[in-house]
Each structure stands twice: as structure tokens, then as C-alpha cells.
């Protein structure tokens, strides 16, 4: 090769490498990605929605549950009003700050519960319906990229921070190129798989307070490994609008059956 041809060859090589080098430089850190996901899925406005769950057990038996979910992300307030099954209707859960209670209408009793507790006797947890707080609750480790049917999904392993109140101490996420979580697996501290979720669909909404587009689950398949239970969770009738502050009180929930 003539010496005069070397600059041209180097230019060609650099031109080929620049796009990949730029892509590597632009790749978000795991923490940045979690913050982006949290922002895309959080509401400045108050939230109300209907959640419908169809649970299928290993023996083929089925059970349907429904509840109304009220959220105020600005103050971390959360309330569930159970509407089905009939024997649980009028009951629910109330969280104010970090304190969460379960209400049983048959006895009028309030019992302190935790964010790891199952909701309406299903394998669903409080965190499934709460504001996305991944960056607040977990530290993340990048596990590279997994390509499935031609799509590259970024994998992250999440470990709960000390004192974080979470449903799963360990979480593994698969994130698509649009920053949507498409699969998540929750683990016990031992590494035992507790639950696997497939996010089948999202819904895109406009937040009337921030004016931004936000993303919310539309349908999620949750699978419990040991018992073979499967739950299809549908998030419907979503409204982003101001809520009466009295909703987030014990007296409001108690009054639903009066």
C-alpha cells in the first residue's frame, strides 16, 4: 500500500467506527435508565382507575377480583376500594406516607399491613399499582443486552436499597428500545424466583398538570412459580384529574357501604 493511501484508509475505518463509538458514549447508565422509566410512568396529576384481575390456579379454578385505585403521587397517598368478589366488597387498603392499613368491612377492623402483602388475596402486591420508584428503591447493575426475535432488550439486575419497602428484594428487568419494561422477575434474597411478569401492553396518557405524555400499564400477566398461579391484570377507566383529599382517609373508605 502506498503511503499516500494511508490517510484515506484511516478515514474510512474511523467513519465506520464513529457510529458505534457514539452509541457507546450515549448509552445511559443503569441509574439513568431507571430514572427515565420512573419519570415516564409517574403522574403529576391525581390518578383514579379500575383494576380487574382474573386469577387461574394450577387446578384450573378461576377467581375474578376488581378494585378502584386512587393515587396521589405528590404525597405518596394510595387507596384501594374492593368491588369484587362480593364477600370482600367495600373493603380495601389505605396508605398515607409509609403507613399502610387493610380494612375489613365485616368487622369494621383496620389492621396494619406491609407493602409486600398480597392484595385481595391474589399474588398481586401493592407495588404493582403504586408510583414507579425504581431509582429510589433499588441499585442497578447492567447485565448487557438480550436479543429476542430480532429485538434487543437491555437487562438490569436490581437490588433493594437498605430500608426500602419493596415487594421483591431482587428484581430483574428486560427493557425494550423505547424504555418500556416488557418483562420483570422478582426474587427472594436467596435468588429463588417468586414471580414473573410479562407486560403485554401499555397505555399512553397526557398528564393535565405537567402537560407531558406518560405511560401506564394496560395489561400485565403475573405468574407465581411455586403454586403455578397466573393472574391477568387489566388497568382500565384511567382518569388523571384532581381528587377530593377526603378520599385518602379511613372515614371515606368506611363510608362506602353506608
N, C-alpha and C positions, 0 to 999 in steps of 0.2 A: 504494500500500500504506500502510495506517495505521501510524503509529509504534508503536502498541501491539502490532502483529503481528510486528515485527522480532525480539524475543526468541524467539518461538515458531519462526520460520523458522530462526534461527541454531541453535536446539536441535535441529531436525530435521536440518540439514546436519551438525552435529557428531556426532549419533548415527549418521549414515550413514558418516562418515569414521573414527570411532573404531576399528572392527574392522580396517580396512586399516592404520591407523597403528600399532595394537598389533601386527599381524602383522609390519610392517616392523621394529619395535623388537625383536621376539622372534627375528628371523631370525639364525641362527648365522653367525658369520664362517666363512670357508673353513677356517681353522685349527681352530676349534671342531668343525666338522663332521668333519674328518679324525680328530681325537682321539676323537670319538664312534664313528666307524666302527672305528677301531683297538680301542677297548675292547670293542665288541660282538663282535669277531672274534678276540680273544685269550683264551688259556686260562691260568688259574692252575694247573690240573692238568697232568700229563704227557699226551701225546697219542700214540695209535697208530691208523693207518688204512691201508686198501688203496687204491691209486690204479690205475685201469685206463684206459688210453689207446688209442683207435683212431684211427690216422692214415691219412688218404686223400690221396694225392698227385694232382697235376694230370692224370697219365696214367691215373688210376683205380686204381692199385695201392694195396693196403692193408697195414698192419702193426699188430699188437697188442702193446702193452707193458704190463707190470704191475710194481708195486713196493710194498713196505711202507714206510711213512713213520713214523719215530719222532721226536717233538719234545719238548723240554723248554724251554718259553718262558722260564722263570725264569732260565735260564743261557745262552740262545741256542744250545743244542746241537741238532743236527739230523742224522739218519741216514736214508739211503735204501738199502734192500736190494732189488736187482732180482730178480724171479722169472720174468719173461718179457721178451724172447724167450729161447729155450733157450740160445743161444750166449753170452748175457750173464748168465745166472742165477748168483747168488752174488756178483756184483759190486755196486758201489754207490758211495755218496758219504757222506762224513763231514765235518761242520762242528763245530768246537769254538771258540766265540767267533767271531772273524772269519776264522779259517783253515779252508779247505775243501780236501779231497783227494778224488780219484777212485781207486777200487780196481778193478784188473783181475785176476780170479782165475786166468786162463790163465797169466799171468806172475808173479802174486804181487806186482805192482808198484803202488806208491802214487805218484800224480802230483798235484802242486799244481794246483788249478784256481781259477776265479773264479766269483762269483755270477751272472755274465752268461752262463756257459757253458750250452749246451743239455743237457737231462737225457735219458739213454737214447737219444741220437741223434735226438730229436724236436725240435719247436720250443718245447717247454715249458722253463721256466727254474726254477732253484732257488727264486726268489722266489714262484713260484706256490704253493708248498707250505709256505712259511715263515709265521711270525707276521706279522700286518698291522702295518707300521711306517710308514705313510704320513706321519703327522705328524712322525716322527723324520727321515725321509729326504728330504722334499720341502717346498718352499714352495708355497703355493697361491694362485691368482688366480681370483676368481669370474667366470664367463662368462655369468651370467644363467640363465634358465630356457628349456628347450625342451619344447614340448608335443607329445606323440606319442600319437595315438589317445585324446585326452581326458585323458591323464596328464601332469602337469608334472614334468619331470626337471631337477634342478639340475645345471649343468655347471661343472666345475672344470678348470683347466689347472694341472698340477703340474710344477715344475722341481726337479730333484735338487739338494740342498744340496752344497756343496763337501765332498769326501772321502766322500760317501755311496756305499756299494757297492750299486748297484741294477741291475736288468735293463734299464731304459729311462731315459735321461736326461730325457725329457719324457713326461708321461702326461696324457691327457685322460679324465676320468671323467664318467659320467652316473649320478646318484644319485636313487632314487625317493623318494616322500614318507615311506617307512618307514626311510630311511637305508641302504638296500641299494644297492650298486653293481650296476647292471644291464648296463653296457657300459663297456669301457675300451679305450683305444687307446694303444699305445706308439710313441714316435717316436725317431729318431736326432736328434743335436744340430742337424742341418740342417733338421729338420722332416719328413723322409721317414718315411712310415708303415712301421713294422716288423711290427707285429702288432695285430690287432683281436680282442677277446674279447667274447663275449656270455655273461653269467652266466644260465643257463637256470633254475637252481633253487638254493635254499639249504636247509640242514637246521638245525633248532633243537635244541640240546642243553642239558642242565643240567650246569654245571661242579660237580663234587662238592666242590671245595676252596672256591670263592667262594660257591657256592650260587646263582649267577646264571645266567640263560639266556644262552647265547652262540650266535652264528650262524656257520655254516661252509658253504663251497661244497658243493653236491651234484653239479651238472653244469655244465661250462663248455665252450663251443665256442671254440677258438682258431684264428685264421685268419692265415696268413702271406701277405702281399700279393704279393711278387715271384715266389715259386715256386708260388703257388696251393695250398699245403698247408693242410689242415684237420685238426684234432685234437679229438676229443670226449674230455674228461677227466672221469671219474667218481670221486667221493670216497666210498668205501664202507667198511663194517665199522669205523666210527669208535668208538674207546674212549677215554674220559677216565679215567685211573687211573694210580697210581704205576708207574714203570718202573724196572727194575734199572739202576743207574748204569753198570754194565759195558757196557750196550748202546752207549754213546757212546764206544767205544774201537776202535782199529784191530784189536786181537786178537779182539774179538767178531765183527766183520764177516768177518775171515779165517777164523774157525772155522765159518762157516755151511756150508761144503762138506766139512767133516771128518766 
